[in-house]
Amino acid sequence: MNSKTRNLKAGSENGVIIAILAILLIIVVAIVGVVVARDNAAIATFDGGKVTRKEYQIYYEMFAPYLQSMGYDSESIPEQVLMKAASDKMILTDAEAAGVELSEEDKNEIEEMFSDEEYIDYFKQYYTFSIDSLKKIYYNDYLIQAYIQKLGDEADNATIEEYIKSKYDEGEEVDMNAYDTSHILFSFTKDDGTTMSDDEKATLKTEAEEVLQRALNGEDFATLAQEYSDDTTASQGGQYTMYDDSYTVSQYTDTVKGMEVGEVYGELVETTYGYHIIKLNAITEGGRVNDENERAEYANTLFNNVVEDKNLQYDEEKFKDFVNTIDPGVYSEEDETDTTTDTTTDTDTTTQE
């Protein structure tokens, strides 16, 4: 065979190889397209959005074990996860529409977390989805919390007062005061995270009583708090605004409510945290409307019915089939055919884009 023939043959072979590679590339792209389309297909829809199969699977991996540890029935967990995934997307949509953005502090906190190799290694042991997917969930969660805080902060005082009083029985007296206190905590928790023994607590009590006497003798309370308190408020001189809202341990609340303004309580107050030395600085009537916990609670109630309000819909039988593909055996065959609950739609939501 002459060189010209050989060259022609070689060129022909190259053409065949290129053609084969082109076909393989088309097949790969097609397969990837099918996988992406499948992952992005809706497992549920709601007004203005959907929960995709991929999103649901990530939520299921993250939250199903937690719900199981909380004692939820295994067959109720998939729907609980769906409600969580759907409500998060609904609230996130509203947050973005309201122009809520994360603070630089929040962004830095997330980025610092995801630059921690120990955390990443822990994550990889338990989840099959990507680090980027997890980071996105964290960003979304921070954004949702920022939105809820915004709604709470912007609510007027009358609305918050009405909300607080609505939690009590009609005619029940509601303490709406804010109590400006300072305290010095001698913690029962040691530096290694373990709890002190009874003997160690007895030694701690002796030390706390000595500091209490100094406070009763008129030494500057803030200075003593900065020097001796184990609480996070130490750097602020022990300042702590208390409300009768059940967020503060009852021993502390009951003690403060029986004190006079300017008084340092004459005994140590023991709680599960340790021994407290308490001073009451001031009482603000009606100040409970500024309680961050109450405002956050109020904002959360605005989303109590978000799933119903935004018309969440899904085909129950197809949903159960999908759950069994990611966690085989959750639903029995009998359960899979039981679609008596009115959650189906006329549209095949598992194939929507």
C-alpha contacts under 8 A as a table, 3 or more apart, distances in Angstrom:
res1	aa1	res2	aa2	distance
1	M	5	T	6.13
1	M	6	R	6.60
2	N	5	T	5.33
2	N	6	R	6.30
3	S	6	R	4.91
3	S	7	N	6.02
4	K	7	N	5.11
4	K	8	L	6.18
5	T	8	L	5.07
5	T	9	K	6.11
6	R	9	K	5.02
6	R	10	A	6.07
7	N	10	A	5.00
7	N	11	G	6.08
8	L	11	G	5.09
8	L	12	S	6.17
9	K	12	S	4.99
9	K	13	E	6.23
10	A	13	E	5.07
10	A	14	N	6.21
11	G	14	N	5.04
11	G	15	G	6.18
12	S	15	G	5.00
12	S	16	V	6.29
13	E	16	V	5.02
13	E	17	I	6.20
14	N	17	I	5.05
14	N	18	I	6.09
15	G	18	I	5.10
15	G	19	A	6.06
16	V	19	A	5.02
16	V	20	I	6.14
17	I	20	I	5.06
17	I	21	L	6.12
18	I	21	L	5.08
18	I	22	A	6.04
19	A	22	A	5.04
19	A	23	I	6.24
20	I	23	I	5.08
20	I	24	L	6.14
21	L	24	L	5.00
21	L	25	L	6.01
22	A	25	L	5.03
22	A	26	I	6.23
23	I	26	I	5.08
23	I	27	I	6.23
24	L	27	I	4.99
24	L	28	V	6.11
25	L	28	V	5.07
25	L	29	V	6.08
26	I	29	V	5.15
26	I	30	A	6.02
27	I	30	A	5.00
27	I	31	I	6.10
28	V	31	I	5.07
28	V	32	V	6.07
29	V	32	V	5.08
29	V	33	G	5.95
30	A	33	G	4.95
30	A	34	V	6.18
31	I	34	V	5.08
31	I	35	V	6.25
32	V	35	V	5.08
32	V	36	V	6.06
33	G	36	V	5.13
33	G	37	A	5.97
34	V	37	A	5.07
34	V	38	R	6.00
35	V	38	R	5.03
35	V	39	D	6.09
36	V	39	D	5.10
36	V	40	N	6.04
37	A	40	N	5.12
37	A	41	A	6.02
37	A	353	E	7.27
38	R	41	A	5.18
38	R	53	R	7.50
38	R	351	T	7.62
39	D	52	T	6.58
39	D	53	R	5.30
39	D	54	K	4.89
40	N	52	T	5.14
40	N	53	R	6.25
40	N	54	K	6.51
40	N	353	E	6.49
41	A	52	T	5.35
41	A	53	R	6.02
41	A	349	T	7.51
41	A	350	T	5.61
41	A	351	T	5.28
41	A	352	Q	5.29
41	A	353	E	5.30
42	A	45	T	6.56
42	A	50	K	5.85
42	A	51	V	5.54
42	A	52	T	4.24
42	A	53	R	5.95
42	A	349	T	5.41
42	A	350	T	5.04
42	A	351	T	6.47
42	A	352	Q	5.56
42	A	353	E	6.72
43	I	50	K	7.55
43	I	51	V	5.84
43	I	52	T	5.39
43	I	53	R	5.34
43	I	56	Y	7.59
43	I	314	Y	6.60
43	I	315	D	7.99
43	I	319	F	6.56
43	I	349	T	5.94
43	I	350	T	5.16
44	A	50	K	5.69
44	A	51	V	5.28
44	A	52	T	7.08
44	A	312	L	6.96
44	A	313	Q	5.70
44	A	314	Y	4.56
44	A	315	D	7.58
44	A	349	T	6.12
44	A	350	T	7.54
45	T	49	G	6.03
45	T	50	K	4.13
45	T	51	V	6.26
45	T	312	L	5.76
45	T	313	Q	5.40
45	T	314	Y	6.50
45	T	349	T	6.94
46	F	49	G	5.36
46	F	50	K	5.73
46	F	310	K	5.68
46	F	311	N	5.28
46	F	312	L	4.39
46	F	313	Q	6.21
47	D	310	K	5.14
47	D	311	N	6.05
47	D	312	L	7.31
49	G	89	K	7.94
49	G	90	M	7.68
50	K	86	A	7.53
51	V	55	E	6.33
51	V	56	Y	6.57
51	V	85	A	7.00
51	V	86	A	6.13
51	V	89	K	7.65
52	T	55	E	5.16
52	T	56	Y	6.16
53	R	56	Y	5.15
53	R	57	Q	6.16
54	K	57	Q	5.13
54	K	58	I	6.36
55	E	58	I	5.27
55	E	59	Y	6.31
55	E	85	A	7.58
56	Y	59	Y	5.08
56	Y	60	Y	6.00
56	Y	81	V	7.70
56	Y	82	L	6.73
56	Y	85	A	6.60
57	Q	60	Y	4.98
57	Q	61	E	6.23
57	Q	326	I	7.23
58	I	61	E	5.24
58	I	62	M	6.29
58	I	129	F	6.76
59	Y	62	M	5.07
59	Y	63	F	5.86
59	Y	64	A	7.77
59	Y	81	V	6.57
59	Y	85	A	6.48
60	Y	63	F	5.41
60	Y	64	A	5.22
60	Y	78	P	7.16
60	Y	81	V	6.05
61	E	64	A	6.09
61	E	65	P	7.34
61	E	127	Y	6.68
62	M	65	P	6.98
62	M	66	Y	7.59
62	M	127	Y	7.63
63	F	66	Y	5.16
63	F	67	L	6.22
63	F	81	V	6.64
64	A	67	L	5.17
64	A	68	Q	6.10
64	A	77	I	6.25
64	A	78	P	7.26
64	A	81	V	6.80
65	P	68	Q	5.00
65	P	69	S	6.20
66	Y	69	S	5.10
66	Y	70	M	6.35
67	L	70	M	4.95
67	L	71	G	6.59
67	L	72	Y	5.66
67	L	77	I	6.66
68	Q	71	G	5.25
68	Q	72	Y	5.25
68	Q	73	D	7.11
68	Q	74	S	6.75
68	Q	77	I	7.40
69	S	72	Y	7.46
72	Y	76	S	6.83
72	Y	77	I	6.46
73	D	76	S	5.37
73	D	77	I	6.46
74	S	77	I	5.36
74	S	78	P	7.77
74	S	330	V	6.80
75	E	78	P	6.66
75	E	330	V	6.12
75	E	331	Y	6.44
76	S	79	E	5.78
76	S	80	Q	6.42
77	I	80	Q	4.99
77	I	81	V	6.14
78	P	81	V	5.14
78	P	82	L	6.28
78	P	323	V	7.12
79	E	82	L	4.89
79	E	83	M	6.21
80	Q	83	M	5.11
80	Q	84	K	6.30
81	V	84	K	5.03
81	V	85	A	6.16
82	L	85	A	5.09
82	L	86	A	5.96
83	M	86	A	5.18
83	M	87	S	5.92
83	M	307	V	7.17
84	K	87	S	5.32
84	K	88	D	6.04
85	A	88	D	5.30
85	A	89	K	6.38
86	A	89	K	5.24
86	A	90	M	6.18
86	A	307	V	7.16
86	A	312	L	7.69
87	S	90	M	4.96
87	S	91	I	6.07
87	S	306	V	6.56
87	S	307	V	6.00
88	D	91	I	5.30
88	D	92	L	5.94
88	D	141	D	7.83
88	D	144	I	7.56
89	K	92	L	4.97
89	K	93	T	6.08
90	M	93	T	5.24
90	M	94	D	6.55
90	M	306	V	7.43
90	M	307	V	7.93
90	M	310	K	7.76
91	I	94	D	5.10
91	I	95	A	6.10
91	I	144	I	6.59
91	I	303	F	7.75
92	L	95	A	4.89
92	L	96	E	6.15
92	L	140	N	6.89
92	L	143	L	7.21
92	L	144	I	5.77
93	T	96	E	5.29
93	T	97	A	6.19
94	D	97	A	4.99
94	D	98	A	6.14
95	A	98	A	5.06
95	A	99	G	6.46
95	A	100	V	5.57
95	A	143	L	7.24
95	A	144	I	6.56
95	A	147	Y	5.60
96	E	99	G	5.05
96	E	100	V	5.75
96	E	101	E	7.82
97	A	100	V	7.68
100	V	143	L	7.10
100	V	146	A	7.19
100	V	147	Y	6.19
101	E	143	L	6.67
101	E	146	A	7.72
102	L	106	D	6.09
102	L	107	K	6.49
102	L	142	Y	7.22
102	L	143	L	6.00
102	L	146	A	7.03
103	S	106	D	5.23
103	S	107	K	6.36
104	E	107	K	5.00
104	E	108	N	6.01
105	E	108	N	5.18
105	E	109	E	6.15
106	D	109	E	5.05
106	D	110	I	6.34
106	D	142	Y	7.35
107	K	110	I	5.28
107	K	111	E	6.19
107	K	139	Y	7.84
108	N	111	E	5.07
108	N	112	E	5.91
109	E	112	E	5.18
109	E	113	M	6.23
110	I	113	M	5.08
110	I	114	F	6.34
110	I	135	K	7.67
110	I	138	Y	7.26
110	I	139	Y	7.36
111	E	114	F	5.14
111	E	115	S	6.16
112	E	115	S	5.15
112	E	116	D	6.59
113	M	116	D	5.49
113	M	119	Y	7.24
114	F	117	E	7.57
114	F	119	Y	7.16
114	F	120	I	6.71
114	F	135	K	7.35
115	S	120	I	7.78
116	D	119	Y	5.39
116	D	120	I	6.36
117	E	120	I	4.93
117	E	121	D	6.04
118	E	121	D	5.17
118	E	122	Y	6.24
119	Y	122	Y	5.06
119	Y	123	F	6.18
120	I	123	F	5.02
120	I	124	K	6.25
120	I	131	I	7.62
121	D	124	K	5.17
121	D	125	Q	6.51
122	Y	125	Q	5.37
122	Y	126	Y	7.01
123	F	126	Y	5.59
123	F	127	Y	6.12
123	F	131	I	7.99
124	K	127	Y	5.58
124	K	128	T	7.00
129	F	133	S	6.70
129	F	134	L	7.63
130	S	133	S	5.21
130	S	134	L	6.59
131	I	134	L	5.12
131	I	135	K	6.12
132	D	135	K	5.01
132	D	136	K	6.14
133	S	136	K	5.13
133	S	137	I	6.44
134	L	137	I	5.12
134	L	138	Y	6.39
135	K	138	Y	5.04
135	K	139	Y	6.21
136	K	139	Y	5.05
136	K	140	N	6.10
137	I	140	N	5.04
137	I	141	D	6.02
138	Y	141	D	5.02
138	Y	142	Y	6.13
139	Y	142	Y	5.22
139	Y	143	L	6.16
140	N	143	L	5.00
140	N	144	I	6.16
141	D	144	I	5.05
141	D	145	Q	6.21
142	Y	145	Q	5.10
142	Y	146	A	6.11
143	L	146	A	4.99
143	L	147	Y	6.19
144	I	147	Y	5.05
144	I	148	I	6.23
145	Q	148	I	5.04
145	Q	149	Q	6.11
146	A	149	Q	5.10
146	A	150	K	6.10
147	Y	150	K	4.96
147	Y	151	L	6.29
148	I	151	L	5.16
148	I	152	G	6.23
148	I	296	A	6.68
148	I	299	A	5.58
148	I	300	N	6.64
149	Q	152	G	5.00
149	Q	153	D	5.95
149	Q	295	R	7.71
149	Q	296	A	6.03
149	Q	299	A	7.20
150	K	153	D	5.09
150	K	154	E	6.04
151	L	154	E	5.25
151	L	155	A	6.20
151	L	299	A	5.75
152	G	155	A	5.38
152	G	292	E	7.90
152	G	295	R	4.61
152	G	296	A	5.44
152	G	298	Y	6.59
152	G	299	A	5.04
153	D	295	R	6.74
155	A	159	T	6.50
155	A	160	I	6.82
155	A	295	R	7.78
156	D	159	T	5.49
156	D	160	I	6.60
157	N	160	I	5.14
157	N	161	E	6.07
157	N	289	V	5.74
157	N	290	N	7.79
158	A	161	E	5.11
158	A	162	E	6.12
159	T	162	E	5.14
159	T	163	Y	6.18
160	I	163	Y	4.98
160	I	164	I	6.15
160	I	289	V	5.77
160	I	294	E	7.50
160	I	295	R	6.65
160	I	298	Y	7.12
161	E	164	I	5.16
161	E	165	K	6.22
161	E	288	R	7.95
161	E	289	V	5.81
162	E	165	K	5.28
162	E	166	S	6.09
163	Y	166	S	5.09
163	Y	167	K	6.92
163	Y	298	Y	6.72
164	I	167	K	5.71
164	I	168	Y	7.66
164	I	294	E	7.10
165	K	168	Y	5.60
165	K	174	V	6.67
166	S	169	D	7.57
168	Y	172	E	6.36
168	Y	174	V	7.51
169	D	172	E	5.45
175	D	244	D	6.39
176	M	243	Y	7.72
176	M	244	D	7.70
176	M	285	E	6.62
176	M	286	G	4.81
176	M	287	G	6.36
176	M	288	R	5.00
176	M	289	V	7.38
177	N	243	Y	6.70
177	N	244	D	7.81
177	N	283	I	6.63
177	N	284	T	5.57
177	N	285	E	4.57
177	N	286	G	4.88
177	N	287	G	5.08
177	N	288	R	5.37
178	A	241	T	6.67
178	A	242	M	6.04
178	A	243	Y	5.33
178	A	283	I	5.75
178	A	284	T	5.03
178	A	285	E	6.51
178	A	286	G	6.87
178	A	287	G	4.57
178	A	288	R	5.18
179	Y	241	T	5.58
179	Y	242	M	4.96
179	Y	243	Y	6.25
179	Y	256	V	7.79
179	Y	280	L	7.23
179	Y	281	N	7.70
179	Y	282	A	6.09
179	Y	283	I	4.73
179	Y	284	T	6.50
180	D	239	Q	7.31
180	D	240	Y	6.28
180	D	241	T	4.66
180	D	242	M	6.40
180	D	280	L	6.23
180	D	281	N	5.37
180	D	282	A	5.04
180	D	283	I	6.10
180	D	284	T	7.84
181	T	238	G	7.99
181	T	239	Q	5.83
181	T	240	Y	5.22
181	T	241	T	5.85
181	T	242	M	6.90
181	T	256	V	7.97
181	T	278	I	7.02
181	T	279	K	5.58
181	T	280	L	4.50
181	T	281	N	5.35
181	T	282	A	7.16
182	S	221	F	7.81
182	S	222	A	7.70
182	S	237	G	7.10
182	S	238	G	4.74
182	S	239	Q	4.25
182	S	240	Y	5.57
182	S	278	I	5.92
182	S	279	K	5.16
182	S	280	L	6.54
182	S	281	N	7.15
183	H	225	A	6.91
183	H	229	S	7.84
183	H	238	G	4.93
183	H	239	Q	6.67
183	H	240	Y	7.29
183	H	276	H	6.29
183	H	277	I	5.30
183	H	278	I	4.47
183	H	279	K	6.18
184	I	224	L	7.65
184	I	225	A	5.12
184	I	228	Y	6.89
184	I	229	S	4.61
184	I	230	D	7.35
184	I	231	D	7.23
184	I	234	A	7.42
184	I	238	G	6.04
184	I	276	H	5.51
184	I	277	I	5.03
184	I	278	I	6.74
185	L	228	Y	7.69
185	L	229	S	4.77
185	L	230	D	5.36
185	L	231	D	5.70
185	L	273	Y	7.96
185	L	274	G	6.50
185	L	275	Y	5.77
185	L	276	H	4.69
185	L	277	I	6.67
186	F	204	L	7.13
186	F	208	A	6.63
186	F	228	Y	7.57
186	F	229	S	6.07
186	F	230	D	5.80
186	F	231	D	7.98
186	F	274	G	5.51
186	F	275	Y	5.09
186	F	276	H	6.42
187	S	190	K	7.50
187	S	230	D	5.98
187	S	231	D	7.74
187	S	273	Y	5.74
187	S	274	G	4.39
187	S	275	Y	6.57
188	F	195	T	5.76
188	F	196	M	5.50
188	F	201	K	6.84
188	F	272	T	7.88
188	F	273	Y	6.06
188	F	274	G	4.84
188	F	275	Y	7.85
189	T	192	D	7.99
189	T	193	G	5.85
189	T	194	T	5.73
189	T	195	T	4.67
189	T	196	M	6.14
189	T	273	Y	7.61
189	T	274	G	7.93
190	K	193	G	5.33
190	K	194	T	5.51
190	K	195	T	6.02
190	K	196	M	6.39
191	D	194	T	7.46
196	M	199	D	7.88
196	M	200	E	5.57
196	M	201	K	6.06
197	S	200	E	5.10
197	S	201	K	6.19
198	D	201	K	5.01
198	D	202	A	6.22
199	D	202	A	5.07
199	D	203	T	6.45
200	E	203	T	5.16
200	E	204	L	6.19
201	K	204	L	4.91
201	K	205	K	6.04
202	A	205	K	5.06
202	A	206	T	6.49
203	T	206	T	5.28
203	T	207	E	6.61
204	L	207	E	5.16
204	L	208	A	6.16
205	K	208	A	4.96
205	K	209	E	6.06
205	K	275	Y	7.18
206	T	209	E	5.21
206	T	210	E	6.45
207	E	210	E	5.27
207	E	211	V	6.58
208	A	211	V	5.18
208	A	212	L	6.10
208	A	268	L	7.63
208	A	275	Y	7.17
208	A	277	I	7.89
209	E	212	L	4.87
209	E	213	Q	6.20
209	E	268	L	7.06
210	E	213	Q	5.26
210	E	214	R	6.54
211	V	214	R	5.08
211	V	215	A	6.35
211	V	224	L	7.61
212	L	215	A	5.08
212	L	216	L	6.20
212	L	266	G	7.73
212	L	267	E	7.61
212	L	268	L	7.42
212	L	277	I	6.23
213	Q	216	L	4.98
213	Q	217	N	6.10
214	R	217	N	4.99
214	R	218	G	6.64
214	R	219	E	5.81
215	A	218	G	5.30
215	A	219	E	5.12
215	A	220	D	6.96
215	A	221	F	6.04
215	A	224	L	7.64
215	A	264	V	7.24
216	L	219	E	7.38
216	L	264	V	6.34
216	L	266	G	7.24
218	G	221	F	7.87
219	E	224	L	7.61
220	D	223	T	5.48
220	D	224	L	6.46
221	F	224	L	5.14
221	F	225	A	6.16
221	F	237	G	7.24
222	A	225	A	5.03
222	A	226	Q	6.19
222	A	236	Q	7.50
222	A	237	G	3.89
222	A	238	G	6.31
223	T	226	Q	5.16
223	T	227	E	6.32
223	T	237	G	6.36
224	L	227	E	5.14
224	L	228	Y	5.94
224	L	229	S	7.61
224	L	237	G	7.69
225	A	228	Y	5.33
225	A	229	S	4.91
225	A	234	A	5.38
225	A	235	S	7.84
225	A	237	G	5.21
225	A	238	G	5.40
226	Q	229	S	6.19
226	Q	234	A	4.70
226	Q	235	S	5.52
226	Q	236	Q	7.37
226	Q	237	G	5.41
226	Q	238	G	7.13
227	E	234	A	7.65
228	Y	234	A	7.85
229	S	233	T	7.96
229	S	234	A	5.47
229	S	238	G	7.36
230	D	234	A	6.87
231	D	234	A	5.65
231	D	238	G	7.56
232	T	235	S	7.11
233	T	236	Q	5.34
233	T	237	G	6.57
233	T	238	G	4.65
233	T	239	Q	6.11
233	T	240	Y	7.10
234	A	237	G	5.11
234	A	238	G	4.67
234	A	239	Q	7.76
235	S	238	G	6.98
236	Q	239	Q	5.81
242	M	248	T	7.07
242	M	253	T	7.44
243	Y	246	S	7.94
243	Y	247	Y	7.92
243	Y	248	T	7.46
243	Y	253	T	7.71
243	Y	288	R	6.23
243	Y	291	D	7.30
244	D	247	Y	7.76
244	D	248	T	7.44
244	D	253	T	6.57
245	D	248	T	7.09
245	D	294	E	7.88
246	S	249	V	6.90
246	S	250	S	7.28
247	Y	293	N	7.98
248	T	252	Y	6.88
248	T	253	T	6.43
249	V	252	Y	5.64
249	V	253	T	6.42
249	V	271	T	7.21
250	S	253	T	4.95
250	S	254	D	5.83
251	Q	254	D	5.37
251	Q	255	T	6.15
251	Q	269	V	7.04
251	Q	270	E	7.31
251	Q	271	T	6.37
252	Y	255	T	5.28
252	Y	256	V	6.24
252	Y	269	V	7.01
252	Y	271	T	7.52
253	T	256	V	5.29
253	T	257	K	6.21
254	D	257	K	5.34
254	D	258	G	6.57
255	T	258	G	5.45
255	T	259	M	6.69
255	T	269	V	7.85
256	V	259	M	5.26
256	V	278	I	7.78
256	V	280	L	6.73
259	M	263	E	6.55
259	M	265	Y	7.25
259	M	280	L	6.89
260	E	263	E	5.48
260	E	280	L	6.92
261	V	280	L	5.29
261	V	281	N	5.52
261	V	282	A	5.50
261	V	283	I	7.24
262	G	279	K	6.82
262	G	280	L	5.50
262	G	281	N	5.16
262	G	282	A	7.24
263	E	279	K	5.70
263	E	280	L	5.72
263	E	281	N	7.53
264	V	277	I	7.61
264	V	278	I	5.83
264	V	279	K	4.28
264	V	280	L	6.69
265	Y	268	L	7.60
265	Y	277	I	6.97
265	Y	278	I	5.66
265	Y	279	K	6.20
267	E	277	I	7.41
268	L	275	Y	5.93
268	L	276	H	5.62
268	L	277	I	5.56
268	L	278	I	7.95
269	V	275	Y	5.56
269	V	276	H	4.98
269	V	277	I	6.59
269	V	278	I	7.78
270	E	273	Y	7.71
270	E	274	G	5.73
270	E	275	Y	4.61
270	E	276	H	6.29
271	T	274	G	5.39
271	T	275	Y	6.51
271	T	276	H	7.71
284	T	287	G	5.28
285	E	288	R	7.96
286	G	289	V	6.49
287	G	290	N	5.85
287	G	291	D	7.62
288	R	291	D	5.17
289	V	294	E	7.57
289	V	295	R	7.70
290	N	294	E	7.96
290	N	295	R	7.46
291	D	294	E	5.38
291	D	295	R	6.33
292	E	295	R	5.08
292	E	296	A	6.08
293	N	296	A	5.15
293	N	297	E	6.12
294	E	297	E	4.99
294	E	298	Y	6.10
295	R	298	Y	5.03
295	R	299	A	6.21
296	A	299	A	5.10
296	A	300	N	6.21
297	E	300	N	5.16
297	E	301	T	6.42
298	Y	301	T	5.23
298	Y	302	L	6.90
299	A	302	L	5.39
299	A	303	F	7.57
300	N	303	F	5.62
300	N	304	N	6.90
301	T	304	N	5.04
302	L	305	N	7.58
302	L	306	V	7.89
303	F	306	V	4.88
304	N	307	V	7.98
305	N	308	E	5.44
305	N	309	D	5.94
306	V	309	D	4.90
306	V	310	K	5.95
307	V	310	K	5.47
307	V	311	N	6.28
307	V	312	L	5.64
308	E	311	N	5.09
308	E	312	L	6.28
313	Q	343	T	6.04
313	Q	344	T	6.60
313	Q	345	T	6.43
314	Y	319	F	7.11
314	Y	343	T	5.89
314	Y	344	T	5.43
314	Y	345	T	6.25
314	Y	349	T	6.55
315	D	318	K	5.47
315	D	319	F	5.95
315	D	343	T	6.25
315	D	344	T	4.20
315	D	345	T	5.98
315	D	348	D	7.30
315	D	349	T	6.93
316	E	319	F	4.95
316	E	320	K	6.16
316	E	339	T	6.23
316	E	341	T	7.82
316	E	343	T	6.13
316	E	344	T	5.91
317	E	320	K	5.22
317	E	321	D	6.27
317	E	336	E	5.82
317	E	337	T	6.59
317	E	338	D	7.56
317	E	339	T	6.26
318	K	321	D	4.99
318	K	322	F	6.19
318	K	350	T	7.35
319	F	322	F	5.16
319	F	323	V	6.23
320	K	323	V	5.04
320	K	324	N	6.22
320	K	331	Y	6.77
320	K	336	E	6.07
321	D	324	N	5.24
321	D	325	T	6.59
321	D	336	E	6.91
322	F	325	T	5.14
322	F	326	I	6.81
323	V	326	I	5.38
323	V	327	D	5.92
323	V	328	P	7.38
323	V	330	V	7.38
324	N	327	D	4.93
324	N	328	P	4.28
324	N	329	G	5.94
324	N	330	V	6.05
324	N	331	Y	6.65
325	T	328	P	5.66
327	D	330	V	6.25
328	P	331	Y	7.80
329	G	332	S	6.19
331	Y	334	E	7.91
331	Y	335	D	5.69
331	Y	336	E	6.32
332	S	335	D	5.12
332	S	336	E	6.32
333	E	336	E	5.03
333	E	337	T	6.66
334	E	337	T	5.57
334	E	338	D	6.45
335	D	338	D	5.06
336	E	339	T	7.54
339	T	342	D	7.47
341	T	344	T	8.00
345	T	348	D	7.27
345	T	349	T	7.85
348	D	351	T	6.03
348	D	352	Q	7.05
349	T	352	Q	5.31
